[in-house]
Amino acid sequence: MSVVSRFFGAIVAFSALMALTLASQPAAANPAIAQKTGKPCNTCHTAPPALNDTGKAYKETGKLPDAK
């Protein structure tokens, strides 16, 4: 590979990395739900914004499932 093609390859890779970084979205966990339910965030989230089974049930029904 020539030096020029390596240089342009590095520029393309860097540009793609920057585009992905700038386009990423912050986590969308909503602390108001934790305040409303009186439960900590980890009741419904594994790592915000990912939901665990409890969080998925709350999202579908609007209620926390009964504790067992």
A tleap script that builds the chain and sets N, CA, C and O, in Angstrom:
source leaprc.protein.ff14SB
mol = sequence {
  NMET SER VAL VAL SER ARG PHE PHE GLY ALA
  ILE VAL ALA PHE SER ALA LEU MET ALA LEU
  THR LEU ALA SER GLN PRO ALA ALA ALA ASN
  PRO ALA ILE ALA GLN LYS THR GLY LYS PRO
  CYS ASN THR CYS HIE THR ALA PRO PRO ALA
  LEU ASN ASP THR GLY LYS ALA TYR LYS GLU
  THR GLY LYS LEU PRO ASP ALA CLYS
}
set mol.1.N position { 0.831 -1.188 0.000 }
set mol.1.CA position { 0.000 0.000 0.000 }
set mol.1.C position { 0.868 1.241 0.000 }
set mol.1.O position { 1.896 1.301 0.675 }
set mol.2.N position { 0.452 2.200 -0.745 }
set mol.2.CA position { 1.234 3.434 -0.782 }
set mol.2.C position { 0.910 4.304 0.429 }
set mol.2.O position { -0.111 4.121 1.092 }
set mol.3.N position { 1.776 5.225 0.691 }
set mol.3.CA position { 1.604 6.142 1.816 }
set mol.3.C position { 0.339 6.973 1.637 }
set mol.3.O position { -0.370 7.243 2.607 }
set mol.4.N position { 0.056 7.378 0.407 }
set mol.4.CA position { -1.115 8.212 0.126 }
set mol.4.C position { -2.399 7.440 0.425 }
set mol.4.O position { -3.313 7.985 1.044 }
set mol.5.N position { -2.479 6.181 -0.006 }
set mol.5.CA position { -3.699 5.412 0.239 }
set mol.5.C position { -3.869 5.103 1.726 }
set mol.5.O position { -5.000 5.052 2.210 }
set mol.6.N position { -2.789 4.900 2.450 }
set mol.6.CA position { -2.885 4.712 3.902 }
set mol.6.C position { -3.392 5.979 4.575 }
set mol.6.O position { -4.227 5.926 5.478 }
set mol.7.N position { -2.879 7.115 4.125 }
set mol.7.CA position { -3.297 8.394 4.682 }
set mol.7.C position { -4.789 8.614 4.475 }
set mol.7.O position { -5.500 8.977 5.412 }
set mol.8.N position { -5.265 8.396 3.255 }
set mol.8.CA position { -6.686 8.587 2.971 }
set mol.8.C position { -7.538 7.556 3.703 }
set mol.8.O position { -8.653 7.869 4.120 }
set mol.9.N position { -7.044 6.352 3.864 }
set mol.9.CA position { -7.758 5.342 4.648 }
set mol.9.C position { -7.904 5.772 6.093 }
set mol.9.O position { -8.961 5.589 6.696 }
set mol.10.N position { -6.842 6.346 6.654 }
set mol.10.CA position { -6.886 6.838 8.033 }
set mol.10.C position { -7.863 7.999 8.163 }
set mol.10.O position { -8.595 8.094 9.148 }
set mol.11.N position { -7.874 8.883 7.168 }
set mol.11.CA position { -8.807 10.016 7.178 }
set mol.11.C position { -10.247 9.514 7.132 }
set mol.11.O position { -11.093 10.020 7.869 }
set mol.12.N position { -10.541 8.537 6.290 }
set mol.12.CA position { -11.894 7.981 6.187 }
set mol.12.C position { -12.294 7.321 7.507 }
set mol.12.O position { -13.409 7.526 7.985 }
set mol.13.N position { -11.401 6.538 8.094 }
set mol.13.CA position { -11.699 5.873 9.363 }
set mol.13.C position { -11.944 6.896 10.471 }
set mol.13.O position { -12.888 6.758 11.249 }
set mol.14.N position { -11.102 7.910 10.541 }
set mol.14.CA position { -11.274 8.951 11.544 }
set mol.14.C position { -12.591 9.691 11.345 }
set mol.14.O position { -13.294 9.974 12.316 }
set mol.15.N position { -12.932 10.006 10.103 }
set mol.15.CA position { -14.192 10.704 9.802 }
set mol.15.C position { -15.391 9.863 10.215 }
set mol.15.O position { -16.353 10.387 10.777 }
set mol.16.N position { -15.341 8.571 9.944 }
set mol.16.CA position { -16.442 7.684 10.331 }
set mol.16.C position { -16.578 7.625 11.849 }
set mol.16.O position { -17.692 7.665 12.372 }
set mol.17.N position { -15.469 7.532 12.553 }
set mol.17.CA position { -15.492 7.507 14.014 }
set mol.17.C position { -16.079 8.798 14.572 }
set mol.17.O position { -16.883 8.762 15.503 }
set mol.18.N position { -15.691 9.909 14.023 }
set mol.18.CA position { -16.211 11.196 14.487 }
set mol.18.C position { -17.705 11.321 14.202 }
set mol.18.O position { -18.453 11.836 15.033 }
set mol.19.N position { -18.140 10.858 13.046 }
set mol.19.CA position { -19.569 10.915 12.712 }
set mol.19.C position { -20.383 10.080 13.696 }
set mol.19.O position { -21.439 10.517 14.153 }
set mol.20.N position { -19.903 8.891 14.025 }
set mol.20.CA position { -20.608 8.045 14.991 }
set mol.20.C position { -20.623 8.679 16.379 }
set mol.20.O position { -21.633 8.615 17.080 }
set mol.21.N position { -19.531 9.278 16.770 }
set mol.21.CA position { -19.451 9.918 18.080 }
set mol.21.C position { -20.415 11.097 18.174 }
set mol.21.O position { -21.119 11.247 19.173 }
set mol.22.N position { -20.449 11.912 17.161 }
set mol.22.CA position { -21.301 13.097 17.178 }
set mol.22.C position { -22.777 12.757 17.022 }
set mol.22.O position { -23.630 13.525 17.464 }
set mol.23.N position { -23.096 11.624 16.403 }
set mol.23.CA position { -24.481 11.237 16.184 }
set mol.23.C position { -25.064 10.438 17.345 }
set mol.23.O position { -26.267 10.178 17.359 }
set mol.24.N position { -24.251 10.043 18.312 }
set mol.24.CA position { -24.751 9.223 19.417 }
set mol.24.C position { -25.702 10.036 20.296 }
set mol.24.O position { -25.573 11.254 20.416 }
set mol.25.N position { -26.651 9.342 20.903 }
set mol.25.CA position { -27.648 9.966 21.754 }
set mol.25.C position { -27.359 9.634 23.218 }
set mol.25.O position { -26.864 8.547 23.517 }
set mol.26.N position { -27.658 10.545 24.118 }
set mol.26.CA position { -27.476 10.240 25.540 }
set mol.26.C position { -28.530 9.251 26.023 }
set mol.26.O position { -29.546 9.039 25.360 }
set mol.27.N position { -28.283 8.652 27.174 }
set mol.27.CA position { -29.241 7.725 27.766 }
set mol.27.C position { -30.567 8.436 27.998 }
set mol.27.O position { -30.597 9.637 28.268 }
set mol.28.N position { -31.662 7.690 27.892 }
set mol.28.CA position { -32.980 8.298 27.991 }
set mol.28.C position { -33.763 7.829 29.210 }
set mol.28.O position { -34.994 7.845 29.194 }
set mol.29.N position { -33.080 7.418 30.250 }
set mol.29.CA position { -33.785 7.045 31.468 }
set mol.29.C position { -34.457 8.293 32.039 }
set mol.29.O position { -33.901 9.389 31.977 }
set mol.30.N position { -35.652 8.117 32.593 }
set mol.30.CA position { -36.429 9.248 33.060 }
set mol.30.C position { -36.529 9.211 34.584 }
set mol.30.O position { -37.283 8.398 35.119 }
set mol.31.N position { -35.790 10.070 35.303 }
set mol.31.CA position { -35.837 10.049 36.760 }
set mol.31.C position { -37.219 10.364 37.325 }
set mol.31.O position { -37.501 10.018 38.472 }
set mol.32.N position { -38.085 11.010 36.548 }
set mol.32.CA position { -39.443 11.308 37.027 }
set mol.32.C position { -40.220 10.030 37.307 }
set mol.32.O position { -41.066 10.003 38.201 }
set mol.33.N position { -39.943 8.978 36.557 }
set mol.33.CA position { -40.630 7.700 36.800 }
set mol.33.C position { -40.173 7.118 38.130 }
set mol.33.O position { -40.988 6.572 38.873 }
set mol.34.N position { -38.902 7.223 38.438 }
set mol.34.CA position { -38.404 6.747 39.732 }
set mol.34.C position { -39.051 7.544 40.861 }
set mol.34.O position { -39.395 6.972 41.895 }
set mol.35.N position { -39.221 8.833 40.685 }
set mol.35.CA position { -39.877 9.648 41.710 }
set mol.35.C position { -41.346 9.283 41.846 }
set mol.35.O position { -41.874 9.222 42.956 }
set mol.36.N position { -42.010 9.039 40.717 }
set mol.36.CA position { -43.427 8.694 40.722 }
set mol.36.C position { -43.678 7.356 41.419 }
set mol.36.O position { -44.638 7.221 42.178 }
set mol.37.N position { -42.822 6.372 41.164 }
set mol.37.CA position { -43.024 5.037 41.731 }
set mol.37.C position { -42.393 4.879 43.102 }
set mol.37.O position { -42.746 3.959 43.840 }
set mol.38.N position { -41.455 5.768 43.461 }
set mol.38.CA position { -40.754 5.645 44.722 }
set mol.38.C position { -39.703 4.544 44.720 }
set mol.38.O position { -39.218 4.147 45.780 }
set mol.39.N position { -39.352 4.054 43.554 }
set mol.39.CA position { -38.354 2.984 43.403 }
set mol.39.C position { -37.098 3.554 42.781 }
set mol.39.O position { -37.170 4.539 42.046 }
set mol.40.N position { -35.935 2.955 43.059 }
set mol.40.CA position { -34.701 3.413 42.410 }
set mol.40.C position { -34.683 3.033 40.928 }
set mol.40.O position { -35.407 2.133 40.501 }
set mol.41.N position { -33.868 3.713 40.166 }
set mol.41.CA position { -33.786 3.474 38.714 }
set mol.41.C position { -33.467 2.024 38.380 }
set mol.41.O position { -33.969 1.485 37.393 }
set mol.42.N position { -32.619 1.381 39.211 }
set mol.42.CA position { -32.219 0.010 38.883 }
set mol.42.C position { -33.341 -1.011 39.096 }
set mol.42.O position { -33.145 -2.201 38.851 }
set mol.43.N position { -34.502 -0.560 39.546 }
set mol.43.CA position { -35.662 -1.449 39.590 }
set mol.43.C position { -36.064 -1.835 38.175 }
set mol.43.O position { -36.451 -2.976 37.925 }
set mol.44.N position { -35.974 -0.884 37.248 }
set mol.44.CA position { -36.409 -1.117 35.865 }
set mol.44.C position { -35.268 -1.173 34.855 }
set mol.44.O position { -35.461 -1.642 33.734 }
set mol.45.N position { -34.085 -0.703 35.237 }
set mol.45.CA position { -32.970 -0.617 34.295 }
set mol.45.C position { -31.795 -1.487 34.723 }
set mol.45.O position { -31.471 -1.590 35.906 }
set mol.46.N position { -31.162 -2.111 33.727 }
set mol.46.CA position { -29.898 -2.800 33.980 }
set mol.46.C position { -28.776 -1.785 33.879 }
set mol.46.O position { -27.988 -1.636 34.813 }
set mol.47.N position { -28.695 -1.095 32.770 }
set mol.47.CA position { -27.783 0.017 32.538 }
set mol.47.C position { -28.538 0.976 31.631 }
set mol.47.O position { -28.670 0.717 30.435 }
set mol.48.N position { -29.043 2.097 32.188 }
set mol.48.CA position { -29.884 2.994 31.387 }
set mol.48.C position { -29.291 3.277 30.022 }
set mol.48.O position { -28.092 3.535 29.923 }
set mol.49.N position { -30.074 3.238 28.987 }
set mol.49.CA position { -31.523 3.140 28.969 }
set mol.49.C position { -32.061 1.713 28.822 }
set mol.49.O position { -33.258 1.547 28.591 }
set mol.50.N position { -31.228 0.686 28.946 }
set mol.50.CA position { -31.679 -0.695 28.772 }
set mol.50.C position { -32.633 -1.098 29.899 }
set mol.50.O position { -32.342 -0.890 31.076 }
set mol.51.N position { -33.773 -1.677 29.521 }
set mol.51.CA position { -34.765 -2.116 30.500 }
set mol.51.C position { -34.584 -3.584 30.844 }
set mol.51.O position { -34.232 -4.394 29.986 }
set mol.52.N position { -34.828 -3.922 32.109 }
set mol.52.CA position { -34.881 -5.320 32.505 }
set mol.52.C position { -36.341 -5.776 32.386 }
set mol.52.O position { -37.170 -5.029 31.865 }
set mol.53.N position { -36.670 -6.967 32.850 }
set mol.53.CA position { -38.042 -7.481 32.718 }
set mol.53.C position { -39.062 -6.597 33.436 }
set mol.53.O position { -40.167 -6.391 32.934 }
set mol.54.N position { -38.698 -6.079 34.601 }
set mol.54.CA position { -39.600 -5.195 35.341 }
set mol.54.C position { -39.860 -3.918 34.545 }
set mol.54.O position { -41.000 -3.462 34.451 }
set mol.55.N position { -38.822 -3.354 33.982 }
set mol.55.CA position { -38.967 -2.140 33.181 }
set mol.55.C position { -39.806 -2.358 31.936 }
set mol.55.O position { -40.600 -1.497 31.557 }
set mol.56.N position { -39.632 -3.504 31.301 }
set mol.56.CA position { -40.448 -3.817 30.113 }
set mol.56.C position { -41.915 -3.949 30.490 }
set mol.56.O position { -42.790 -3.472 29.768 }
set mol.57.N position { -42.188 -4.599 31.628 }
set mol.57.CA position { -43.572 -4.742 32.085 }
set mol.57.C position { -44.174 -3.375 32.401 }
set mol.57.O position { -45.324 -3.109 32.051 }
set mol.58.N position { -43.399 -2.499 33.065 }
set mol.58.CA position { -43.883 -1.152 33.376 }
set mol.58.C position { -44.169 -0.364 32.097 }
set mol.58.O position { -45.166 0.352 32.010 }
set mol.59.N position { -43.302 -0.499 31.125 }
set mol.59.CA position { -43.486 0.222 29.853 }
set mol.59.C position { -44.765 -0.223 29.160 }
set mol.59.O position { -45.479 0.600 28.587 }
set mol.60.N position { -45.061 -1.515 29.206 }
set mol.60.CA position { -46.256 -2.042 28.541 }
set mol.60.C position { -47.539 -1.708 29.286 }
set mol.60.O position { -48.547 -1.385 28.657 }
set mol.61.N position { -47.521 -1.778 30.613 }
set mol.61.CA position { -48.755 -1.650 31.389 }
set mol.61.C position { -48.909 -0.338 32.134 }
set mol.61.O position { -50.024 0.049 32.483 }
set mol.62.N position { -47.800 0.355 32.382 }
set mol.62.CA position { -47.854 1.575 33.173 }
set mol.62.C position { -47.885 1.305 34.672 }
set mol.62.O position { -48.044 2.229 35.469 }
set mol.63.N position { -47.732 0.025 35.059 }
set mol.63.CA position { -47.718 -0.356 36.473 }
set mol.63.C position { -46.523 -1.248 36.732 }
set mol.63.O position { -46.089 -2.006 35.865 }
set mol.64.N position { -46.000 -1.144 37.944 }
set mol.64.CA position { -44.939 -2.067 38.337 }
set mol.64.C position { -45.565 -3.422 38.653 }
set mol.64.O position { -46.619 -3.482 39.286 }
set mol.65.N position { -44.930 -4.508 38.221 }
set mol.65.CA position { -45.471 -5.813 38.575 }
set mol.65.C position { -45.409 -6.044 40.081 }
set mol.65.O position { -44.563 -5.464 40.762 }
set mol.66.N position { -46.282 -6.872 40.597 }
set mol.66.CA position { -46.282 -7.192 42.026 }
set mol.66.C position { -44.975 -7.865 42.402 }
set mol.66.O position { -44.474 -8.727 41.679 }
set mol.67.N position { -44.431 -7.464 43.534 }
set mol.67.CA position { -43.209 -8.115 44.036 }
set mol.67.C position { -43.545 -9.513 44.533 }
set mol.67.O position { -44.585 -9.742 45.152 }
set mol.68.N position { -42.645 -10.433 44.249 }
set mol.68.CA position { -42.895 -11.814 44.666 }
set mol.68.C position { -41.868 -12.253 45.659 }
set mol.68.O position { -41.910 -13.390 46.129 }
savepdb mol mol.pdb
quit
